[in-house]
Amino acid sequence: MLLIGFLISLFVAYGAERRGSLTQTGALWAVIVGTLVFGLGDGIAGLALIAFFLSSTALGKYRRGEKAEASEKIIEKGDRRDGLQVLSNGGPAALFCVLYSLTGKTMYLVGALASLAAANADTWATEIGLLSKSPPRHILTLAEVPAGTSGAISLTGTLGMVAGALFVALLTWLEPSQGTLLRTLLITLGGIFGGWMDSVLGATVQEKRHCIKCGEATEQTRHVCGGATLVTEGIAGIDNDTVNALATTLGGTAAAVAWHFLVGR
């Protein structure tokens, strides 16, 4: 199965790199992550990984110019995923698949699927939320903040988050087994939980910067205006990739623990 997973991942990563959806390091890590998820996740996890990647890539390109205009002064990275982005979104799922392969416990497969649901939920929330006609609000203070701000929420983005989690969770129906309905429910809830935690962590511990040239808030290490930036809030070194990794791990862990207590295997 690992060989099949490697070949599928290599094919997908090569095509994505050629089309500009992945950097070279992103493609390399996509092969590694994909091999583990496809090879050790009973196929269904690999299907969820492809669903996440293709849907998030398509959403990233949809009305790209409009979204870039709304967030170009804040967001550090574009829609071409690098190695850290691949690891933060798919790494937890790969780890869960390794644990599933070693133990045979379904809870870890549920964790893998829920972590991918969380990654998809967060991505859909961001991409769809950027198209909102009204400005987003800080998840804790509810004050209006610029589009693209980490820790910001909107009704449009929240609906996108729920849809993103549900999209991945419903794929589990393609692999019928005992407890399919419960598994789908836990994956959905785990995905939503991970998506919400991404916003909470983004609002609290993620580093926030200000440009020393123009004074605007940003997540960029070098602002679009050309000025250097300094960390003024959050914890230095905890960037968006770190928050994504934590949130997807938390979403997967929550679903896996819930499955363990409810089903026991």
Summary of the structure (lengths in Angstrom):
residues: 265
radius of gyration: 18.1
end to end distance: 22.9
largest distance: 59.3
contacts: 1024
relative contact order: 0.14
helix: 65%
strand: 8%
